[in-house]
Amino acid sequence: MNSIFGNYTLQDVKKLERNTMLSHLGIEITSIDNNAVKGKMSVDHRTCQPMGILHGGASCALAESLASIGAFLTLKDDTYVAVGMEINANHVRPVKEGFVYGTAKPFHLGKKTQVWTIEILNEKNQPVCISRMTIAIGRLQLKV
């Protein structure tokens, strides 16, 4: 099976983590295999809300990061960019500690939009969050 991610490697993707929200929240991309982007995020002081459980916004940040990276990796022309249009998430289980693991898979890969589904699980492989993200694909326009 040919990868939708072309010739990108995990090492290429790890360069995208530096000096971004990913590094700030401790999000680590762990795999770009089988047409899916996988990553993990620690549940700690950076990602919890005042009640001591995983913040829904942190789950959304993980989901959007995985889907956005996946969309970027599918682009065959470097004059195009992939940017988030919409994200939704259902938070189904609280997490107090450890790690959560996300997997983003494409549902639709169009010329102008992509739709990705993202599942986030806890360390017991139980669902924490299910998310869907729509991504716009367009030409990079630099203003000088």
HELIX and SHEET records of a PDB file:
HELIX    1   1 LEU A   10  LYS A   14  1                                   5    
HELIX    2   2 LYS A   15  GLU A   17  5                                   3    
HELIX    3   3 MET A   21  LEU A   25  1                                   5    
HELIX    4   4 GLY A   56  THR A   74  1                                  19    
SHEET    1   A 6 GLU A  28  SER A  31  0                                        
SHEET    2   A 6 VAL A  37  SER A  42 -1                                        
SHEET    3   A 6 PHE A  99  LEU A 109 -1                                        
SHEET    4   A 6 THR A 113  LEU A 121 -1                                        
SHEET    5   A 6 PRO A 127  ARG A 139 -1                                        
SHEET    6   A 6 TYR A  80  HIS A  91 -1                                        
END                                                                             
